[in-house]
Amino acid sequence: MVTIKDVARLANVSIATVSRVVNNYAHVRPAVREAVTKAIAELGYRPNGLASSFRTQQSNIVGVLLRQQRTPFSSALAYAIENTMFDQGYRVLLCSTNGDADREEAYLNTMLEMRVQGVIIRPSAATARTIKQVNLLRDRGIAVSFVDMKPKIAAVSSVVCDNFSGGYQGMRHLIELGHRRIGVAAGIVAQKGGAADVGSERARGIRQAAADLATDVEIIWSPPFDIASFEIGREIGDTMIRANPGMTAIFATTDMLAIGVMHSAHALGLDLPTDLSILGYDGIMESAVTFPTLSTIAQPIHEMGQLAATTLIDHMTGVSKSPRQVVLENTLIHRASTIPLP
């Protein structure tokens, strides 16, 4: 491995001089700068940015903790954050917590050790532990912002979508189409209610719309599950359709769940959407290429990621010291998978 000593030896200068050139300090004679630059290129030397951050107490590294990166929603959110950060000169470490508090804490401890400049967190459901870790980060001078979901910490910025409104809007869409026996594919936490996660907020909006907009709506809850996925959607879709022949619509609380339900409906010989209307939630790209194309409550995923990144950058650079609480609105995209009840 080429070291700064090798560069100094080849350029016939001191290690301190090489350091000044690498860090673009002023007051280095042009001839000396040229000799050092030539030696760096010839040897293929790469400065140790992490070691430099330990000396200066600052780095251009930002940690981003998301629940997972394998879903289309998480991938789109991560891309928007990373792309915005890169354009502003920052480098991103993407971490998947899987919603596990221990894993989240381990990653946040790593962020402390690496002395990152800032962290964007999609928090786990272990609110007390998240708050404790976030306060430790902030005590060390590390900027923090939440994305997609936030604990109740007024002093920390967040960029989220209005999940209650999205659930309400989706249920209203199905009720206005004439549906009354409506299946809802939602996780076990969302069905229990009371939690502050996105699924629970969507389920709360669904319940409220059913109570407000009609007197004869029957909500048929899916079998409970922990983590939403295409495979889970296919399993619960099969169970719900077989057990409820009078059900005319299903509202899935993620698009991937909805796509899984569509597959199970096709496998059971249903004619979509004539026999069953299906509505998703997220607005991922995949929702536009299903058959039939999937109606969905679309979140502004790219905008959410961009705003989370720029909010954190403003805190890291001192442009803004006051916390921001940004709540974005969703949009109903009415496609071919939902039609009026015949």
Secondary structure, DSSP 8 states (H G I E B T S, - for coil): ---HHHHHHHHTS-HHHHHHHHTT-S---HHHHHHHHHHHHHHT----HHHHHHHHT--SEEEEEES-SSSHHHHHHHHHHHHHHHHTT-EEEEEE-TT-HHHHHHHHHHHHHHT-SEEEE---S-HHHHHHHHHHHHHTT-EEEEES---S-TTSEEEEE-HHHHHHHHHHHHHHTT--EEEEE--HHHHH----SHHHHHHHHHHHHHHHH-SS-EEEE----SS--HHHHHHHHHHHHHH-TT--EEEESSHHHHHHHHHHHHHTT--TTTT-EEEEEE--GGGGSSSS--EEEE--HHHHHHHHHHHHHHHHHTS--S--EEEE--EEE--TT-----
